[in-house]
């Protein structure tokens, strides 16, 4: 095929994920975004002139997704009959979920194809897909090992589809389930489409992880994406990153020193004001040192900004407290409060105390300062 074969490579949609560690207010939006990713993948395929969308495993978050989850997913995929969806069972939705894959095979629209066997599938004249479905959550062996011996006509463009980890060869027995990084070469593949790792990663010129099209945690920054691929026989494929995620996930440090405008430092890390903040999940980890007054200004700035974001968290667990007389005077010039503040300050400064104990004392001093600031 001199013009190459175009397709979309994605994986790890994890439809049905519940996001239990996040506040209730954002969970519903994240769950819906995962469903809407189907329409965004379809649009990405149309935009790049691709008819086929290869999903390299974990389309569903579990082997027993709720009926509305998988049935509505099939309806969304069937909305454009000009596209074809190829679904590979992964470790979260392996073939051990017999009821799930039987139901999909029974009622799936004509353009949705579950890949439940390790056998060649013709995608187009001269183009063959070699899928490696997971029989169970932990396969315990390299499921792509059949690809080198798969018989196809001479000149066929061979595309592999698999789900799992890639690692260099090793004599360690624990590597039995690892996909060899040179599998595209040993199996004569024009491209090996992988799933499992949620961030995009190129393993070699003909092998890549597409990553998840909609991120679900702070491990991977930014927005989810897929890959638009044009594969060629005997040539390196053209691979283009296509951003598809609705939500932007950002986690970054906020470094402070005494005398710095803590509120301004926080503001400098925020995305530009506007409606886009509603689709942004942001976690800042304050570090360094700041006075009681600076830490209070930081908390006030964070509290003011938080409602504009889908999720906003300020972590001050590793921020040390710089204690000065002006802050203690602001609490009280004398009396019980001043005595309590000086006792906490002494404990926070005491090098003989364990670090955790010093941090607890500094935290209590910060809370005292915050309570009194609110009262004022």
C-alpha positions in Angstrom: 0.0 0.0 0.0 1.9 3.0 -1.3 -0.4 5.5 0.4 -0.3 3.6 3.7 -3.1 2.5 6.0 -4.6 5.1 8.3 -6.1 4.2 11.7 -6.6 5.5 15.2 -4.8 3.8 18.1 -6.2 4.2 21.6 -6.5 2.2 24.8 -7.5 2.2 28.4 -10.8 4.0 28.3 -11.8 2.3 31.6 -15.5 3.0 31.1 -17.3 2.7 34.4 -14.5 3.9 36.7 -16.0 5.5 39.8 -13.2 7.9 41.0 -13.9 7.1 44.7 -10.9 9.1 46.0 -12.2 12.4 44.6 -14.9 14.7 46.0 -18.5 13.7 45.0 -19.0 16.9 43.1 -16.5 16.1 40.4 -17.0 12.3 40.2 -20.1 12.5 38.0 -18.3 14.9 35.5 -15.3 12.6 35.3 -17.5 9.5 34.7 -19.4 11.3 32.0 -16.2 12.5 30.3 -15.1 8.9 30.0 -18.3 8.1 28.1 -18.0 11.2 25.9 -14.5 10.1 24.9 -16.1 7.7 22.5 -17.5 10.6 20.5 -14.2 12.5 20.7 -12.3 9.4 19.4 -14.7 9.1 16.5 -14.2 12.8 15.6 -10.4 12.3 15.8 -10.7 9.4 13.4 -12.7 11.4 10.9 -10.4 14.4 11.3 -7.4 12.2 10.3 -9.1 10.3 7.5 -9.2 7.0 9.5 -11.9 4.5 9.3 -10.6 2.1 11.9 -10.2 2.7 15.7 -8.1 0.1 17.5 -8.7 -0.1 21.2 -5.7 -1.9 22.8 -7.4 -3.3 25.9 -9.3 -2.1 29.0 -12.2 -0.5 27.2 -14.1 -1.2 30.5 -12.8 -0.7 34.0 -13.9 -4.1 35.3 -15.0 -7.5 34.1 -18.5 -6.7 35.3 -19.4 -3.2 34.2 -23.0 -2.1 34.8 -25.3 -2.8 32.0 -25.8 0.9 31.2 -22.0 1.4 30.9 -21.4 -1.2 28.2 -24.7 -0.9 26.4 -24.4 2.9 26.1 -20.8 2.5 25.0 -21.9 0.2 22.1 -24.6 2.7 21.1 -22.1 5.5 21.0 -19.7 3.5 18.9 -22.5 2.6 16.5 -23.5 6.2 16.0 -21.3 6.5 12.9 -21.5 3.4 10.8 -18.7 4.7 8.6 -16.2 3.9 11.4 -15.1 0.5 12.7 -14.2 -0.2 16.3 -11.9 -3.1 17.2 -12.1 -4.0 20.9 -9.2 -6.0 22.5 -9.8 -7.6 26.0 -7.2 -6.2 28.4 -6.4 -7.1 32.0 -9.4 -5.2 33.5 -11.9 -6.6 31.0 -10.2 -9.9 30.1 -11.9 -12.9 28.4 -12.6 -14.3 31.9 -15.6 -11.9 31.7 -17.4 -14.4 29.5 -20.8 -12.8 30.0 -19.5 -9.3 29.0 -17.9 -10.5 25.8 -20.8 -12.8 24.9 -23.2 -9.9 25.3 -21.1 -7.6 23.3 -20.8 -10.2 20.5 -24.6 -10.7 20.6 -25.9 -7.1 20.5 -22.9 -5.0 19.2 -23.6 -2.8 16.1 -22.2 -4.1 12.9 -19.3 -1.7 13.0 -18.1 -2.9 16.5 -15.8 -5.9 16.5 -14.7 -7.7 19.7 -11.4 -9.4 19.2 -11.7 -12.5 21.3 -9.3 -14.8 19.5 -5.6 -14.7 18.7 -6.1 -15.1 15.0 -5.5 -12.8 11.9 -8.3 -10.4 11.0 -8.4 -8.7 7.6 -8.9 -5.0 8.0 -8.6 -4.0 4.3 -7.1 -5.6 1.1 -3.5 -6.2 2.0 -3.9 -5.2 5.7 -4.1 -7.8 8.5 -4.6 -7.2 12.2 -2.9 -9.6 14.7 -4.7 -9.3 18.1 -3.5 -10.7 21.4 -6.5 -10.7 23.7 -5.9 -11.4 27.4 -7.6 -14.7 28.5 -7.5 -13.6 32.2 -6.2 -10.7 34.3 -2.7 -12.1 34.7 -1.8 -14.0 31.6 1.6 -15.2 32.9 3.1 -15.4 29.4 3.8 -13.3 26.3 0.6 -13.2 24.4 2.3 -11.8 21.3 4.5 -14.9 20.8 2.2 -16.2 18.1 2.6 -13.2 15.9 6.0 -14.1 14.2 4.5 -17.4 13.0 1.1 -16.0 11.9 0.7 -16.8 8.2 -0.2 -13.9 5.9 0.1 -13.4 2.2 3.4 -11.9 0.9 3.4 -8.2 1.0 0.6 -8.0 3.6 0.8 -5.0 5.9 0.7 -6.6 9.4 -0.5 -4.6 12.5 -0.2 -6.0 16.0 -2.6 -5.2 18.9 -1.7 -6.1 22.4 -2.1 -5.1 26.1 0.7 -5.4 28.7 4.2 -4.3 29.7 7.2 -4.1 27.5 10.7 -4.7 28.9 14.1 -5.8 27.6 14.8 -9.5 27.4 15.9 -11.0 30.7 16.6 -14.5 32.1 14.4 -13.7 35.1 11.4 -16.0 35.1 9.2 -13.1 36.2 9.5 -11.7 32.7 7.3 -14.5 31.2 4.4 -12.1 30.7 6.5 -9.3 29.2 6.0 -8.3 25.6 9.5 -8.2 23.9 10.3 -4.6 22.8 11.5 -5.9 19.4 8.2 -7.8 18.7 7.4 -5.5 15.8 10.7 -6.6 14.2 10.5 -10.3 14.9 6.9 -10.5 13.8 7.3 -8.4 10.7 4.8 -5.8 11.9 4.4 -2.4 10.3 3.1 -1.2 13.7 2.5 -2.7 17.2 -0.3 -0.9 19.0 -0.1 -1.3 22.8 -2.2 -0.6 25.8 -1.8 -0.7 29.6 0.5 2.2 30.2 -1.7 5.3 30.6 0.8 7.8 29.4 1.9 7.9 25.8 5.3 6.2 25.1 7.2 5.3 22.0 9.0 1.9 22.5 10.5 1.9 19.1 9.9 3.3 15.6 7.1 0.8 15.0 5.8 0.3 18.6 3.9 2.7 20.8 1.6 3.0 23.8 -1.4 5.3 22.9 -2.1 6.2 26.6 -5.5 6.7 27.9 -7.6 9.3 25.9 -9.0 10.7 29.2 -6.7 10.9 32.3 -7.9 9.8 35.7 -5.1 10.7 38.1 -2.2 13.1 38.6 0.5 10.6 37.5 0.2 11.8 34.0 0.0 15.6 33.5 -2.2 17.4 31.0 -5.0 16.0 28.9 -5.4 12.5 27.6 -4.7 11.7 23.9 -4.7 9.0 21.3 -2.5 8.3 18.3 -3.3 8.8 14.6 -1.2 6.3 12.7 -0.4 5.8 9.0 1.4 2.4 8.6 3.5 1.5 5.6 4.9 -1.8 4.4 8.7 -1.7 4.7 8.8 1.9 6.1 8.5 3.6 9.5 4.9 4.6 10.3 3.8 8.2 10.7 2.5 8.7 14.3 0.7 11.8 15.4 -0.5 12.7 18.9 -4.1 13.8 19.0 -5.3 15.4 22.2 -8.8 14.1 23.2 -9.1 14.6 27.0 -11.7 17.0 28.4 -9.9 17.4 31.8 -6.5 18.8 32.4 -4.7 17.2 35.4 -1.8 19.2 36.9 0.4 18.6 40.0 3.4 20.8 40.7 5.5 22.2 43.5 5.1 25.6 45.0 8.4 26.7 46.4 8.4 29.5 49.0 10.9 31.4 51.0 10.3 33.9 53.9 9.5 37.4 52.7 8.0 36.1 49.5 4.4 37.1 48.5 2.9 33.6 48.9 -0.4 34.5 47.4 1.3 35.9 44.3 3.5 32.8 44.0 0.3 30.6 44.0 -1.4 32.9 41.5 1.6 32.6 39.1 1.1 28.8 38.9 -2.6 28.9 38.1 -3.9 28.6 34.5 -5.3 31.8 33.0 -8.6 32.9 34.4 -11.6 31.8 32.4 -14.1 29.1 31.8 -11.3 26.6 31.1 -10.5 26.4 34.8 -13.8 24.4 35.3 -12.1 21.5 33.4 -8.9 21.7 35.4 -7.8 19.5 38.3 -4.9 21.1 40.1 -2.9 19.9 43.1 -0.1 22.2 44.4 2.5 20.9 46.9 3.9 23.8 48.9 7.5 23.4 50.0 10.3 25.6 51.5 9.6 28.0 54.4 7.0 30.7 55.1 5.9 32.7 58.1 2.6 32.3 59.8 1.2 35.4 58.1 2.5 34.2 54.7 1.0 30.8 55.2 -2.3 32.3 56.1 -2.2 34.5 53.0 -1.5 31.3 51.0 -4.5 29.5 52.4 -6.7 32.5 51.8 -5.6 32.7 48.2 -6.2 29.0 47.7 -9.6 29.2 49.2 -10.6 32.0 46.9 -9.4 30.2 43.8 -10.6 26.7 44.5 -14.3 27.2 43.5 -13.3 28.0 39.9 -11.7 24.6 39.4 -13.1 21.1 38.9 -10.7 20.1 41.7 -8.2 22.1 43.7 -6.0 21.0 46.5 -3.1 22.8 48.3 -0.8 20.4 50.2 1.3 22.2 52.9 2.5 19.0 54.7 6.2 19.7 53.7 6.1 23.5 54.1 8.2 24.5 57.1 7.2 27.4 59.3 9.4 30.4 59.8 8.5 31.8 63.2 9.1 35.5 64.0 8.2 37.8 66.8 5.8 39.8 64.6 3.6 36.8 64.0 3.5 36.0 67.7 2.7 39.6 68.5 -0.2 39.4 66.0 -1.6 36.5 68.0 -1.4 38.2 71.4 1.1 40.4 73.2 0.5 38.5 76.5 -1.8 36.2 78.3 -2.8 32.6 77.7 -2.8 32.7 73.9 0.7 34.2 73.8 2.0 31.6 76.3 0.4 28.8 74.2 1.9 30.2 71.0 5.4 30.6 72.4 5.2 27.0 73.8 4.2 25.7 70.3 6.9 27.8 68.7 9.5 26.4 71.0 8.5 22.9 70.2 8.5 23.6 66.5 12.1 24.9 66.8 13.5 22.3 69.2 16.1 20.2 67.3 15.9 17.5 70.0 12.4 16.7 69.0 11.6 14.3 66.2 10.8 16.0 62.8 7.2 14.7 62.9 6.7 16.2 66.4 8.1 19.6 65.2 5.8 19.6 62.3 2.8 18.8 64.5 3.7 21.7 66.7 4.1 24.0 63.7 0.8 22.8 62.3 -0.9 23.6 65.6 0.6 27.0 65.7 -0.6 27.7 62.1 -4.1 26.5 63.1 -4.1 28.8 66.1 -3.0 31.7 63.8 -5.8 30.9 61.3 -8.5 30.7 64.0 -7.5 34.0 65.4 -7.2 35.6 62.0 -10.8 34.4 61.2 -12.0 35.9 64.5 -10.3 39.2 63.8 
